[in-house]
Every structure is written in structure tokens, then in C-alpha cells.
Amino acid sequence: MNKNNLLFIKSTLEFQFKTLELCNYSYNSFLPEFKVLKSKRSTISLKKEEKSLIFSIESKDITAFRATINEIISFGRIFEGVLNVVNETQ
């Protein structure tokens, strides 16, 4: 724990997909973005299990935690939007 902070946050966020194919698409889409998500105050790891993507987050403060969660959710919304467009055109 950082001496200047009163708390340290550890959390897990899981995206569950209906199919393994959708999970794989999301995982492969997120990887390039994942390499860009760098912060001195928050770390994130990603693993794929069956039909789920599991994000493990460790943050030194609440603001960094919130920013990391927002990045993951924003990417999830983009992926969901792309899937909706693809489904509408089929």
C-alpha cells in the first residue's frame, strides 16, 4: 500500500458472452486496446475463461479505479455497438 493512500482497491469484472465465438471476438478486439491502458496508479490484467472475459483490477485510489472501470465499460459498449450493427445488416 502506498503510504499516501488510505486504501488499495482490488476488484474483478467479468463479461459473460452467449457464445464462445463472441467471447473470442471480444478478447481479440480488446487486446490491442489493452496494451494502451497504462497507468501508474492502476493495473489491469485480462484472462479468457470459456465464454467469459475476466478483468482483474488493482488501483491505488478510487479515482484511478473508476477511470479503469470506465475504460473497460466504454470498450464493452463499443464492442456491443459493433455487434448490433453487424446483426442489423445480416
Helices and strands as residue ranges (DSSP letters): E 9-16, H 20-34, E 42-49, E 52-59, H 62-89
